[in-house]
Amino acid sequence: MQVVKEQIMRALTTKPSSLDQFKSKLQNLSYTEILKIRQSERMNQEDFQSRPILELKEKIQPEILELIKQQRLNRLVEGTCFRKLNSRRRQDKFWYCRLSPNHKVLHYGDLEESPQGEVPHDSLQDKCKSCKCAECEAILTTMG
């Protein structure tokens, strides 16, 4: 009942000029929409700005940021294969890029076919170029 009451109250605050407008406002304020509004209002309340919450957030933030960094590095080490467009906009070749396990060298280059699963680093030596991560800026300026 509280949700229905809130739907009506919120619809009336817009001061609809006709019954049709009022019905339209009620339809726009569905149950899920009211829940979203309530949740956003709760997030904005002072409880989330209280000293203990802010201290906890400050304490765990470095750990969370380190976890995100490690996840991103792990994904780069896995490598990714991209479709490469030729001059006729056909996608018949592939471009592969991945970071070496020691995080110091990028391996990249063209592949004739899409790899199934992970590409071993040894097989990339013949097909791909490598670049020290410290020199990545040079790659960006020559490619662009």
N, C-alpha and C positions, 0 to 999 in steps of 0.2 A: 504493500500500500504506500510505503514511503516513496518508492520510485514513481508511482503514478502521481502522487501529490507534488513531487519535485518537477515532474514533466509539466504539470498544469501551471505551477508557479513560474517556472522558467518561460513557458510559452506566454503567460500573461505579462511578464516583465517587458516583453517586446511590444506591448500595446497593439495587438492586431486590430485592424479597423473593421474586419468582417469575420463571420463565423468560418468561412472558407480559409482565410489566412490563419486563424487559430488552429483549425484542423491540420493545416499544412505544417505549422510549427510543431504540433504534437507528433506528427509523423517523423519529422526530422530529429526529434528528441527520443530516439528509441532507447530501449533498456540498456543496450551496450554503450550507446552514446552517453547516457547518464552515468554509467559506471566509469567511463573514461574521464568525464568531467570531475566526478568525485575523486578519482585517483590523482588527477593533476592538482586538484585543490589540496588534497592531503600532502602531496609532495611540496607544495608551496607553504604549508603551515610551518610554524616556528619549531615544531618537533624535530624536523630535519635540519634545522639551523642551531639546535641546542649544542652546548659545549661538548658533551660526551660523544655525540654523533660526529661532530667536526674533528675531534681528537682521534676517533677511530678511523675516520676517513683519511686523515693525515698520516696515521701510522701504517695503514695497509696500502696506501697508494704506491710507494716505491716498489713493494713486492708485486703488485698487480702490473705495473709498468714493465718490470723485469720479465714477468711471465709473458706478456704480450710480445716483448722484444724477442724472447727465445722462440716463441711460436712462429713469428715471422721469419727468423733465421732458419728454423727447421724447414719451413716451406720453401725457402730459397734453395736450401741444400737439396731438397727433393728434386727440384727442377720442374720446368714447365715447357710444354710443346705448344707452339702457336701456329696457326695456319698463316702461310705467307701468300700475299696477293701478288700476282705478276702484273705486267702492263695491261693485260686484257681483263683484269679483275677476277681471274680464275684462282682458285685456292688449291693448287695441285702440289705444292711443296710445303715444307714445314720448317720452322725456325725454333731452335731449342736453346734454352738458357738455364744455367744453374750455378750455384755457388759451391765452391769446393768445401769439403768437410772442415778444413782448417780456417775457413771464412776469409781467405786471403786472395783467392783467384776466382774470377768469373769465367765459365766456359760457355761459349755461345757459337752458334753457326747454323748452317742449313742442313737439313736432313731430307732424304728422298721420300721417306715414308714415315708415318706417325709411329713412334715407338709404342710397343705394347708393354706397359708397366714401366719400371725404372730403367734408365739407360746407365750402364756401368761407366764409371769415370774413364776406364781404360779405352773403351770404344770411342770416347769423345776426343781423345788425343789426335786421332787421324782426321776426323771429320770437322772438328770445331776449333775455333780460335780460343785463346785464353788471354786474359788480361788481369793484371794485378788490380785489386780493388782501389788502390791508391791512384791508379791511372784511369779510372772510370770517366772522369771529366773529359779526357781526350776522346773517348769513344763517342760521347754525346755530341761533342762539337764536330766530329767528322761525319756522323750519321745525319745530322740535321742540316 
